[in-house]
Amino acid sequence: MAILKVTLVTILILLVSSCANFRDLAQEVDMLNNTYVEYQVNIESQHQVQSFVFILLQQLDADSIDGYEVVIGNQQVTVTTDSLSQYLFTFNDVNNDLRFQVGEAYSISVLSKKTNGAKIDLTLSHSQHDYPTALVDKPLFNLVNVKISPAKIGENASLSESKFDRATAKLGMWKPVTHLLEGNSGIFFIDEFDKNKIPIIFIHGMNGTARDFSPLIAKVDRQKYQVWVMNYPSGLPLELLANGVNSLIKIIDYRYDIETIHLVAHSMGGLVTQAYLDLCRNQLGCDDIASFTSISSPFGGVSSAQNGVDYSPVVMPAWRDLAPSSHFIGKLFSNTEVNPPPHLLIFGYKMSGLINQESSDGVISLASQLTEKAQKRAIQIYGLHEDHLSILSNDKLASSLHLFWQHSEQLHAVK
């Protein structure tokens, strides 16, 4: 009878905890939907290679901006804004200096919040009377004043800080907007910036933090490399996260004049990173990325995410993208760019647990880690008899990475 009571109490605690998580998630999803708006923007231009800059403004005479995006050529792009942005100012950055100068063709669009995914067709002109004068000849990365996503860029941090705690990772799943607003997100410098050392950016997975990489980081040659980590709320839509990576790395490029970066991603972080690479290759903006390493990444999606979409009372935004049949999974590796950064695909195959007997690393199936598209894109594929987390402590992983980085740097230097 005592055992039965304990079991019932345990189940009750889990149910109450789960209900609280879903209540929090419902509130956060509402905040997210009320905060972010997407537009499909098409530039009506004959230019195929010139740079176009999208700038989000609350007022046309504002001396700060909500964010900016750079694209190459006249392709259709998705621009994500927050609900405070009222205008989209677009200009042809003729000299590629990320500054608007009088004489560069531009367009101003009023943003309507009524329809998410609305289409905007832009025609740029050389009018000389209604451009935002406060932006003239100002470096854009000094003007960014993003209200909803105060992501840190280049802030020094230690992996022992609370932003890398497991509780903060859980916060990022169930209360992702709160995670952002509390300043836990961004690219943090674990080492002091050194212009003579090559940065390695580590990108964690679902319910993870940068601290997950601690065993691997400890084996990095710090005489040659400097360690940076990306920390983010893993409950957000993966497309939104990929756009965030794109923006952060662009700002880092201009702020620190980086020419070589290695990306190392675990689990879902590999999907976010690949989506970022697809995006930035479309914009011809990945020239500084020397290599990409994915570790135990579910490129084919996760079936349990589909169950969450189908049966959960509140759907976590990331689940929609992780579902195997999602649009996000379907378009990964869709970029046909002939010269992407070298990809080292590392997978684990040590099963754990009694329930899941599918070939996997205990969390992600081998079929998902080794999709045909991922294998075709990778220049090296390497398997380790480790489970989903123990793989990050494997000595062979660390040595393989150092060899891969060396080889990638040689290829990068030739470009």
PyMOL commands that set and color helices and strands:
alter all, ss='L'
color gray80, all
select helices_A, chain A and resi 2-35+133-135+140-142+162-164+166-174+176-181+210-217+238-256+268-282+303-311+317-322+327-331+366-369+372-377+390-393+395-414
alter helices_A, ss='H'
color red, helices_A
select strands_A, chain A and resi 36-43+51-57+67-72+76-82+87-92+106-110+118-122+152-156+186-189+198-203+225-231+261-266+289-295+343-348+380-384
alter strands_A, ss='S'
color yellow, strands_A
deselect
rebuild
show_as cartoon
